[in-house]
């Protein structure tokens, strides 16, 4: 589906956005692990989280959804049943990688499959540490899906030093360790999002600039009730739209402000963004607050290596902010972007090149600058939700608007993107 966007003059109003994708996935998974009934409010109702729900239903959990309200009857330790057929993870890296850690500890065989994009994404990063814990996993020759996970008679704890900054890899190891009596440790130099640690209440030690995360069967979850804070990654698109349209004031309530996710706000504020944060509180171990975003003049700034894991999902929309900001936008140390729902470095560079901007592509990033006026623009989403929404925002900011091809992929993380934008953009 091709979606057309007209120019918007200003953004005014208040929004309560749907639940954070990473937290929603984990809430459903941990509720499914716990024995008994859990209730999740504001659980993201989008394809990715629904892939997680579908997989846990196949494993025997009774899960009911009514909009953002999800009720889960979890099965408890060793309570899952062998699914009929394969577990289909759709487009969702988080579903496939986190569930792999859980499935290693079950006493039945399962096969995980995914859509075309997920079937090309690297899985060796979870297979290697899980195999070193004694898991029995087979994959395609290229270490991609489908993955078949067999029962292991020798699953054991490990101390695992992370090789890539990835919350999905970290969580896969922690979730396998959650089923074992002894302590499994994950050691990370670069801090990736820490929702698994927060929601399971894991012990985290800081030592010589590294974080050591400990997990054992003692951390196995009990049923709970929680409200998922609004997704800061979805908020980022509307934040940039408000920052760059005339006399805007956008209020976003109950936004997830976990410090491993707020890098986007730090970088935008350094670029000159007027973003006020009020009413901060703690909610199930996660910080939340209200954001007030006002129209601002932005200037590109250096983006340091350490912050990359924290902004990895926001780089597409950050680069759009960079295109409208003074100076050249440049991002490096971000090779991980090549392994997302699309090769995001390629997807961004090709779209920017296509509309005549000056682009330099690197193995681990790119730079872009130039003038956007006076061209008719059609962008390609590469079936990647974050690329689609980034170029929707770019289109709305241009005086002649623009179009995004294959826009329906926004169903992956924010099916209501168009109505949210329409309710505040004028
Ligand atoms: C996620 C971790 C990140 C992120 C993804 C969600 C998670 O992936 O890009 O959208 O929920 O754990 P990596 O772990 O591959 O960096």
Boltz pocket constraint, residues with backbone or C-beta under 6 A from the ligand:
constraints:
  - pocket:
      binder: B
      contacts: [[A, 21], [A, 22], [A, 23], [A, 25], [A, 93], [A, 94], [A, 165], [A, 166], [A, 167], [A, 168], [A, 169], [A, 171], [A, 193], [A, 312], [A, 313], [A, 336]]
      max_distance: 6.0
